Amino acid sequence: MSLALVQSRALLGLRAPPVTVEVHLANGLPSFTLVGLAEVEVKEARERVRSALQNAGLEFPHNKRITVNLAPADLPKDSGRFDLPIALGILAASGQIDAARLAGWEFAGELSLSGELRAVRGALATSLALHTAGAQGESESSMRLVLPPGSAEEAALVPGSAVWRARHLLDVVRAFLPTPPDAEPSADAGWERMAHQAPQAHAHYPDLADVKGQATARRALEIAAAGGHSLLLMGPPGSGKSMLAQRFAGILPDMTVQEALESAAVASLAGRFAIERWAERPTSSPHHTASAVALVGGGSPPRPGEISLAHHGVLFLDELPEFPRAALEALREPLETGHITIARAAQRAEFPASFQLIAAMNPCPCGFLGSAQRACRCSPDQVSRYQARLSGPLLDRIDLHIEVPALPATDLLGAAPGEASSLVRERVVLARERALARQGCANQALQGQKIDTQVVLDAAAAQFLQTAAARLGWSARATHRALKVARTIADLAGAQATQMAHVAEAMQYRRALRGA
């Protein structure tokens, strides 16, 4: 047979669209042509496949005109994931393996020159795409995946997946040699089906007990964790802003299996997934020199940015005013929607970005505005320009603004350890459960009419909020966000209705910057 079809998958955002690798052998001048909108690393597969077949002791058809088409032709393909299906297509087209037995299987893997299989990124996203197709009743859900070591273990994390691990090209070839149609590939050391076994979650976070004092900031962290709110910490250098932010993930509720899969799938796309960090909420901390593309994603083909790598976790932006203005303004839509769409002339990709923003900043260029330890040497104009680096629309989308004062040395050394993260997490989980039982989502996700129906604001609190919002000049967004924070405070207190005390506390967390 001079024509063979092998199934594989490309990566486009978190989607994994199917790709058919068509291999045709014909008489004519010897050549090896690869078509189908392939990136440079895919075109280089010609030399890797040629050397791998020869070094594995298999026959490469030198005297044939080889044409490989990656269909559909208008779908971009990148990475070395198509090495294995191309090699199998050549072997099937030349009759060295049974082409009919390849039906119902999908392959992905990069080949070394010796024929060893190397891991590819996005294996978990590929398996998750098959799982989603199965949930929707699509026929491709019956496909079985063959992946290299490292990638196969990732893909097997998806419940109901059918994944085989192959260590060498010869292991795959032996599995598909011409045999009776009803025979299954034999198991050996290099060919093994991966059993689904959810790994044990061993999340290790820094403990909030390390933070001494800072009762207001700790209270704000608890409210933010209970309701899914964003938080801005403002204070002088060394006051503990970074310590608080780095311990925030430890008071969040444990991840569900679906959340763990989604978070791991994004990490797999970026090549950062590690099984030992399974079900551990990520904390992404990009440096303030990060560009807008690094922060929200982009490139060609589009890759996830830091906000997507923090999906179901925490995005910590230290020295917030020092970030480029374009990068900060790019956060405005993801903070509202929970996803980011990367649009380019040739393609469009969507990545999840449901993260909790924890930002930290100094109140002025020298950092000591309002500090009791040191005098600020900045002029009012310098303070105003520094704080003006943060736009009003961005600050409007941050639910809680907290001042973190520096503790005197006497208070710091003599203070007892703070409350442990485990105790705070218990209260956070109870408040989240109340919100989920009432409305099916965290308070921060309330939109539209659900804010009016679920906040359950009593008459006195409503009148108080209206008067205060009018005097402070709040926007409709700021008013709604204060309402949602008040609902979270009520959930932490176990109250059915949102009362004036809850609204008053929520308003204290939306004070303007000192120099604004």
ZIGI-V962001 format. One record per residue. N is the residue number from 0. RES is the residue in one small letter. PHI is phi in radians with two decimals (none if undefined). PSI is psi in whole degrees, -180 to 180 (* if undefined). Layout:
BEGIN
n,res,phi,psi
N,RES,PHI,PSI
N,RES,PHI,PSI
END
This chain:
BEGIN
n,res,phi,psi
0,m,none,128
1,s,-1.71,0
2,l,-2.23,132
3,a,-2.41,146
4,l,-2.10,130
5,v,-2.27,137
6,q,-1.66,142
7,s,-2.62,-168
8,r,-2.52,144
9,a,-1.66,179
10,l,-2.16,126
11,l,-2.43,97
12,g,1.17,-137
13,l,-1.54,-3
14,r,-1.44,154
15,a,-2.29,77
16,p,-1.15,143
17,p,-1.19,146
18,v,-2.25,131
19,t,-1.75,121
20,v,-1.61,109
21,e,-1.78,124
22,v,-2.11,126
23,h,-2.18,130
24,l,-1.88,129
25,a,-2.41,159
26,n,-1.29,153
27,g,2.45,-171
28,l,-1.10,131
29,p,-1.02,131
30,s,-2.80,167
31,f,-2.42,102
32,t,-1.94,133
33,l,-2.14,122
34,v,-2.22,165
35,g,2.08,41
36,l,0.95,53
37,a,-1.66,139
38,e,-1.30,175
39,v,-1.04,-42
40,e,-1.16,-26
41,v,-1.31,-41
42,k,-1.11,-31
43,e,-1.19,-10
44,a,-1.05,-25
45,r,-0.99,-46
46,e,-1.31,-36
47,r,-1.15,-43
48,v,-1.16,-42
49,r,-1.04,-49
50,s,-1.19,-39
51,a,-1.12,-42
52,l,-1.12,-44
53,q,-1.18,-44
54,n,-1.26,-20
55,a,-1.51,0
56,g,1.43,16
57,l,-1.72,165
58,e,-1.60,125
59,f,-1.76,127
60,p,-1.28,81
61,h,-1.13,-28
62,n,-1.63,15
63,k,-2.02,157
64,r,-1.59,110
65,i,-1.75,125
66,t,-2.13,123
67,v,-2.03,123
68,n,-2.03,129
69,l,-1.77,102
70,a,-1.77,144
71,p,-1.29,150
72,a,-1.26,-22
73,d,-1.64,6
74,l,-1.68,121
75,p,-1.13,140
76,k,-2.20,136
77,d,-2.44,174
78,s,1.26,175
79,g,-1.60,17
80,r,-1.16,-17
81,f,-1.62,3
82,d,-1.03,-51
83,l,-1.10,-50
84,p,-1.09,-33
85,i,-1.16,-45
86,a,-1.07,-43
87,l,-1.15,-36
88,g,-1.10,-40
89,i,-1.14,-42
90,l,-1.15,-39
91,a,-1.22,-41
92,a,-1.17,-29
93,s,-1.59,1
94,g,1.46,12
95,q,-1.43,-22
96,i,-2.30,165
97,d,-1.42,109
98,a,-1.12,-32
99,a,-1.15,-31
100,r,-1.35,-9
101,l,-1.35,-14
102,a,-1.13,137
103,g,1.53,4
104,w,-2.10,147
105,e,-2.13,146
106,f,-2.29,145
107,a,-2.72,138
108,g,2.92,144
109,e,-1.64,139
110,l,-1.74,135
111,s,-1.44,171
112,l,-1.19,-19
113,s,-1.57,-8
114,g,1.76,-5
115,e,-1.15,147
116,l,-1.67,135
117,r,-1.97,149
118,a,-1.12,153
119,v,-2.14,153
120,r,-1.36,157
121,g,1.41,15
122,a,-1.11,-40
123,l,-1.17,-38
124,a,-1.12,-38
125,t,-1.13,-47
126,s,-1.13,-37
127,l,-1.16,-35
128,a,-1.12,-41
129,l,-1.13,-40
130,h,-1.12,-41
131,t,-1.13,-41
132,a,-1.09,-37
133,g,-1.15,-39
134,a,-1.15,-27
135,q,-1.61,2
136,g,1.35,22
137,e,-1.41,152
138,s,-1.17,-29
139,e,-1.21,-7
140,s,-1.17,-17
141,s,-1.46,0
142,m,-1.15,147
143,r,-1.94,139
144,l,-1.77,138
145,v,-2.06,122
146,l,-2.39,160
147,p,-1.32,168
148,p,-1.02,143
149,g,1.65,-51
150,s,-1.35,-38
151,a,-1.13,-39
152,e,-1.11,-38
153,e,-1.09,-51
154,a,-1.09,-32
155,a,-1.26,-8
156,l,-1.22,-20
157,v,-1.36,126
158,p,-1.06,140
159,g,1.36,8
160,s,-1.36,151
161,a,-2.08,96
162,v,-2.18,133
163,w,-2.00,144
164,r,-1.89,129
165,a,-2.17,135
166,r,-1.64,-26
167,h,-2.49,155
168,l,-0.99,-37
169,l,-1.14,-30
170,d,-1.11,-40
171,v,-1.23,-41
172,v,-1.07,-44
173,r,-1.07,-32
174,a,-1.26,-20
175,f,-2.15,27
176,l,-1.18,155
177,p,-1.00,116
178,t,-2.46,170
179,p,-0.96,144
180,p,-1.01,-30
181,d,-1.55,2
182,a,-1.48,138
183,e,-1.61,152
184,p,-0.99,137
185,s,-1.37,147
186,a,-1.51,138
187,d,-2.59,-170
188,a,-1.12,-31
189,g,-1.69,-6
190,w,-2.26,112
191,e,-2.55,136
192,r,-1.41,134
193,m,-1.55,122
194,a,-1.42,138
195,h,-1.24,124
196,q,-2.58,106
197,a,-1.10,124
198,p,-1.20,155
199,q,-1.26,136
200,a,-1.40,121
201,h,-2.18,62
202,a,-1.27,130
203,h,-2.15,118
204,y,-2.13,152
205,p,-1.06,145
206,d,-1.57,138
207,l,-1.17,-15
208,a,-1.12,-19
209,d,-1.19,-21
210,v,-1.55,120
211,k,-1.71,141
212,g,1.20,-146
213,q,0.94,51
214,a,-1.09,-39
215,t,-1.15,-44
216,a,-1.16,-39
217,r,-1.13,-40
218,r,-1.09,-41
219,a,-1.14,-40
220,l,-1.06,-42
221,e,-1.12,-42
222,i,-1.14,-44
223,a,-1.07,-42
224,a,-1.20,-38
225,a,-1.22,-33
226,g,-1.92,-2
227,g,1.33,29
228,h,-1.56,157
229,s,-1.53,158
230,l,-2.51,136
231,l,-2.03,121
232,l,-1.79,126
233,m,-2.25,127
234,g,-3.11,173
235,p,-1.22,165
236,p,-1.04,139
237,g,1.40,11
238,s,-1.46,-10
239,g,1.88,16
240,k,-1.10,-47
241,s,-1.16,-39
242,m,-1.04,-45
243,l,-1.10,-45
244,a,-1.14,-40
245,q,-1.21,-17
246,r,-1.76,3
247,f,-1.18,-41
248,a,-1.06,-27
249,g,-1.25,-15
250,i,-1.83,3
251,l,-1.37,153
252,p,-1.07,155
253,d,-1.07,149
254,m,-1.27,143
255,t,-1.35,168
256,v,-1.07,-42
257,q,-1.14,-41
258,e,-1.12,-41
259,a,-1.11,-39
260,l,-1.15,-44
261,e,-1.14,-43
262,s,-1.13,-42
263,a,-1.19,-33
264,a,-1.13,-41
265,v,-1.16,-43
266,a,-1.09,-35
267,s,-1.15,-38
268,l,-1.05,-36
269,a,-1.57,0
270,g,1.28,24
271,r,-1.93,5
272,f,-1.31,138
273,a,-2.40,130
274,i,-1.09,-31
275,e,-1.17,-15
276,r,-1.79,22
277,w,-1.06,135
278,a,1.10,19
279,e,-1.74,122
280,r,-1.12,125
281,p,-1.31,149
282,t,-2.12,108
283,s,-1.68,125
284,s,-2.23,75
285,p,-1.20,150
286,h,-1.24,156
287,h,-1.24,-6
288,t,-1.52,3
289,a,-1.11,141
290,s,-1.44,172
291,a,-1.11,-38
292,v,-1.16,-41
293,a,-1.12,-32
294,l,-1.39,-48
295,v,-1.80,-12
296,g,1.84,164
297,g,2.70,-156
298,g,1.61,-180
299,s,-2.40,110
300,p,-1.23,159
301,p,-1.07,136
302,r,-2.09,153
303,p,-1.20,146
304,g,-1.71,-171
305,e,-1.11,-33
306,i,-1.19,-31
307,s,-1.38,-34
308,l,-1.18,-18
309,a,-1.66,14
310,h,-1.00,130
311,h,1.08,23
312,g,-2.43,-143
313,v,-2.17,133
314,l,-1.88,111
315,f,-1.83,116
316,l,-1.92,100
317,d,-1.48,150
318,e,0.95,55
319,l,-0.95,-45
320,p,-1.15,-16
321,e,-1.42,-12
322,f,-1.21,150
323,p,-1.02,143
324,r,-1.01,-41
325,a,-1.10,-36
326,a,-1.17,-42
327,l,-1.20,-40
328,e,-1.18,-26
329,a,-1.21,-15
330,l,-1.39,-14
331,r,-1.08,-48
332,e,-1.22,-46
333,p,-1.03,-33
334,l,-1.10,-29
335,e,-1.52,-43
336,t,-1.70,-27
337,g,1.45,11
338,h,-2.64,165
339,i,-2.31,134
340,t,-1.91,121
341,i,-1.71,112
342,a,-1.91,126
343,r,-2.21,169
344,a,-1.06,-37
345,a,-1.70,-19
346,q,-2.77,168
347,r,-2.49,132
348,a,-2.34,145
349,e,-2.11,133
350,f,-2.14,145
351,p,-1.25,148
352,a,-2.64,54
353,s,-1.60,87
354,f,-2.14,164
355,q,-1.84,123
356,l,-1.51,124
357,i,-2.08,115
358,a,-2.04,151
359,a,-2.36,144
360,m,-2.72,159
361,n,-1.51,153
362,p,-1.32,-14
363,c,-2.75,172
364,p,-1.01,-40
365,c,-1.43,-21
366,g,1.66,-4
367,f,-2.00,24
368,l,-1.13,123
369,g,1.40,2
370,s,-1.34,141
371,a,-1.47,-14
372,q,-1.54,-39
373,r,-2.39,151
374,a,-1.47,142
375,c,-1.37,135
376,r,-1.87,14
377,c,-1.59,143
378,s,-1.36,158
379,p,-0.97,-35
380,d,-1.18,-40
381,q,-1.12,-42
382,v,-1.09,-44
383,s,-1.10,-44
384,r,-1.14,-39
385,y,-1.12,-48
386,q,-1.26,-23
387,a,-1.27,-8
388,r,-1.14,-20
389,l,-1.70,119
390,s,-1.27,155
391,g,-1.03,-45
392,p,-1.04,-35
393,l,-1.24,-46
394,l,-1.09,-32
395,d,-1.10,-27
396,r,-1.57,-5
397,i,-1.66,121
398,d,-1.24,-41
399,l,-2.17,130
400,h,-2.05,118
401,i,-2.17,137
402,e,-1.58,132
403,v,-2.02,94
404,p,-1.29,155
405,a,-1.33,138
406,l,-1.50,138
407,p,-1.07,153
408,a,-1.03,-35
409,t,-1.15,-41
410,d,-1.22,-37
411,l,-1.18,-46
412,l,-1.31,-30
413,g,-1.64,-5
414,a,-1.35,147
415,a,-1.37,159
416,p,-1.00,148
417,g,-1.30,178
418,e,-1.16,139
419,a,-1.22,153
420,s,-1.05,-35
421,s,-1.10,-37
422,l,-1.24,-41
423,v,-1.15,-40
424,r,-1.07,-35
425,e,-1.05,-43
426,r,-1.20,-38
427,v,-1.09,-45
428,v,-1.09,-42
429,l,-1.09,-43
430,a,-1.15,-41
431,r,-1.10,-41
432,e,-1.10,-37
433,r,-1.11,-43
434,a,-1.16,-42
435,l,-1.15,-39
436,a,-1.16,-32
437,r,-1.44,-42
438,q,-2.34,-5
439,g,1.42,6
440,c,-2.72,168
441,a,-1.21,158
442,n,-1.08,-34
443,q,-1.11,-26
444,a,-1.48,-2
445,l,-1.13,136
446,q,-2.39,152
447,g,1.03,-132
448,q,-1.16,-23
449,k,-1.10,-28
450,i,-1.11,-43
451,d,-1.20,-38
452,t,-1.45,-29
453,q,-1.71,-23
454,v,-1.22,-32
455,v,0.93,63
456,l,-1.50,126
457,d,-1.33,167
458,a,-1.10,-44
459,a,-1.12,-41
460,a,-1.17,-38
461,a,-1.11,-44
462,q,-1.13,-41
463,f,-1.08,-43
464,l,-1.17,-41
465,q,-1.06,-45
466,t,-1.13,-45
467,a,-1.16,-42
468,a,-1.11,-37
469,a,-1.17,-42
470,r,-1.23,-35
471,l,-1.49,-9
472,g,1.23,35
473,w,-1.26,148
474,s,-1.38,169
475,a,-1.08,-36
476,r,-1.14,-44
477,a,-1.10,-39
478,t,-1.12,-45
479,h,-1.14,-38
480,r,-1.19,-38
481,a,-1.12,-36
482,l,-1.08,-43
483,k,-1.19,-36
484,v,-1.14,-40
485,a,-1.09,-37
486,r,-1.12,-38
487,t,-1.15,-42
488,i,-1.06,-40
489,a,-1.13,-39
490,d,-1.13,-39
491,l,-1.12,-32
492,a,-1.50,-7
493,g,1.31,21
494,a,-1.53,144
495,q,-1.31,-41
496,a,-1.91,155
497,t,-1.53,118
498,q,-1.81,175
499,m,-1.06,-38
500,a,-1.08,-38
501,h,-1.19,-41
502,v,-1.16,-41
503,a,-1.09,-41
504,e,-1.16,-40
505,a,-1.09,-38
506,m,-1.16,-31
507,q,-1.13,-21
508,y,-1.64,11
509,r,-2.19,33
510,r,-1.25,146
511,a,-1.20,161
512,l,-1.11,153
513,r,-1.08,-38
514,g,-1.67,4
515,a,-1.33,*
END
